[in-house]
Amino acid sequence: MQNLINAADLLFRYDVMFTIVVTSFFGLFVGAMPGLTATMATALLVPFTFFMEPVPAIAAIVTATAMAIFSGDIPGALLRIPGTPASAAYVDEAYAMTLKGQADQALGAGLVFSAIGGLFGTAVLIWAAPALAEVALKFSSFEYFWLSCLGLTCAVLIATDRPLKGLIALCIGLLIACVGVNNPAGYQRFTFGVSDLLGGISFIPVLIGMFAVPEVLRSATDHGRGARIAQVRIDSVFRHMGRYAWKYKLGIVRGSTIGTLIGALPGAGADIAAWVTYAVSKKFSKESEKFGTGHIEGIIESGSANNAALAGAWVPAMVFGIPGDSITAIAIGVLYMKGLNPGPTLFINKPDAVYAIFMVFVLANLLMIPMGWIAIKSAKQILRVPKEILMPFILLNCIVGAYAIDNTVFGVTLMLFFGIIAFAMEENDFPVGPAILGLVLGPLVEENFIKSLIKSDGQLLQFFDRPIAGSLGVVTLAIWLLPPAFLLWRRWKR
Amino acid sequence: MFRRNLLGIASAAAVASVMGLAAPAIAAYPDRPITLIVPWAAGGGTDAVARIFGILMEKELKQPVNVVNRTGGSGVVGHQAIAEAKPDGYTIGLITVEINMMHWQGLTKLTWQDYTSLALVNADPAGLQVDVKSPYKDAKSLLAAVKANPGKFKASGTGQGGIWHLALAGMLQDQKIDPATVPWVPSQGAAPGLQDLVAGGVDIVTCSLPEARALIDAGKVKSLAVMDAQRNGALKDIPTLKEAIGSNWTTAAWRGMAGPKGLPKDVADKLTAAFDKAYKSKEYKDFMDQRGFGMIWGNQAEFAKFMDKSNKDLGAVMKAVGLAK
């Protein structure tokens, strides 16, 4: 109790509150700008944290990232440009809602359930951090291999109405992920001697290009369609949210739980959490046929998952100094610099600071509601802009975003190239989502497969040797092989 | 006549004023913002060192310093951007040990000689870490077991051919053990490698001590030796490799400030002086101590000599392991 009072004393000060408010605006801005990610928001904050007290320094990072992950939904819903990779999973869904004139509902759901997911993840962080971190540390490359294989399955789940085209799109994504020298053997693949390609195809320019550019191209080729962006009032952001929360309570709990767990696993972050929960939501929904047409259920579940993952990532970071995602990888450095060395002893030596950090999580997620509301209200004005002006503006934004991520013009080339590929794919009814998922998961699958092979001296049976890996492997193979087996069996009987 | 004179005086004055403006502009380097290129991603250790230096340089040079991350190509892209910049002192960078490794692998033609060395600012020696539950209590017994069971022990800590891979290979070679005895499991850096160590996936991780410190403190990992001439200031009970097994092998990941080749001497000297001040500042020392990063200073000539030695050492190991092309 005394610790709580001390923590509150550390937190509720003018300078800390000021930091939190300023960084929330910063986070909202960075998240809403395509090409600027929550990870980049953290990196940009680091030089400022040099001169801050420990608690406001951490508060700045926690607040900015929570806001950024939410506000990535805003350009996603309004312009079909995911503001951060974590919004990519449901950007089509949210944009479809905007086209139906339900932008306020899509963004309201993103906002409210981001906050709920974030609070759920925080609760787990507070009460289960040491135990959960122990579990997360038990995962080696064998477990990760099976998990990333399960993740690949999501690609087909997302595109249930046309699984074969989903599979092909996934393979395109996997193929793109092969480029570069960042593979386990350090071997140059598909680089054609171009040093820009050595590092592989940069993810963010592809993400921006594949979602936003086809939309711009379509509006240029087909005058009727682009004009359909409906003019809607924005005064009802929170309407129906209570009803949704009740109707989809199971999905919210499921999304937040999966999100927190994926966040807590080192190596997988908010973006993968959003993909997996979106697919799970579709799989178990009573109305899965509505997914992709502007149905709010998936947005609610994966919107809560990506913010839950954010808190989950702090679990191994605080307990063992092992980052749960790219954001905490940076934050750990700040923890060290501020004398809050991660480790189980942190909870014993500096309980007041730890409690203060927990309170920051709660505060940031609560503050997200009013701040997000302001952001939605102001961003929504963009839909009043006539299409002829809006579309070039979107393209300009894409160019800036693609340039900003690595500060290189090559990013712009990539963005335009993959934009045209995605246009061709979508015109022929191939979904873009699975390609993006392949790009995210491809390196994970490959790396963990090779690592496991080296460890087991090339024996495939060892992939089932460890208890967790074995169970995951059996589940994965069952999901992959049982449906076709049943199909064959039924056909054979007839 | 008078009029012409007036005109002459006026034009002379104009010329003089232009020259007057121009002359100090050369003398008063820097007169516009400086770009500091980091070849690695925002948020990593190199980035953190560059950013604290950026702030301290601003104070010293009275010009804004923009830290720019040019990532990609396992560091090639950023290192290339530094080497190919205009040698005017307005684009410099923080180069890392990889500059002495990439050219052996055939990833680039760049070597340390393509830069104007300015200052060596940091070096972190490799450590020899095992799981705390490992039966091996010291480096000697571990290496004996490694020698007796070729292929049984797996090691990790960075990508294939990365600096910690070479640290291990060099140590084994120094002990007359074939480096292939311990297969390397590539990982995306020290943290995933350490996690794999704790999860029981690998047996040895040869990352630096600051990288392993959280897990050492948490009682999950133990460090048997540090591959340096002296012990680490923060973790004094870990012996050096020399003390543990009598080997002279040392490896460190280092970082240093450099500009493109052919930087004018006065500009280079001014920068080195600014780095010297920044290096000696309390802020830098506090920052490095908190992060557990190793401090080491080398001026222009010392840094060049240091890189020359590092380049030869690493080249020899990479040839032995078969990583060099």
Interface residues (C-beta under 8 A of the other chain):
Chain A: T39 M40 T42 A43 L44 V46 P47 F50 L137 K138 F139 S140 S141 F142 E143 G180 V181 N182 P184 A185 G186 Q188 S195 D196 L197 L198 G199 G200 S202 P266 G267 P316 V319 F320 G321 I322 P323 S326 A329 I330 I332 G333 Y336 M337 K338 G339 N341 P342 G343 P344 T345 D406 N407 T408 E447 I450 K451 I454 K455 D457 R466
Chain B: A41 A42 G43 G44 G45 D47 A48 R51 I52 G54 I55 V67 V68 N69 R70 T71 G72 G73 S74 V76 V77 Q80 Q105 L107 T108 G151 K154 S156 G159 Q160 G161 P183 W184 V185 P186 S187 Q188 A191 P192 L194 Q195 D196 V198 A199 G200 G201 V202 R213 A214 L215 D217 A218 G219 K220 E283 F287 Q290 R291 G292
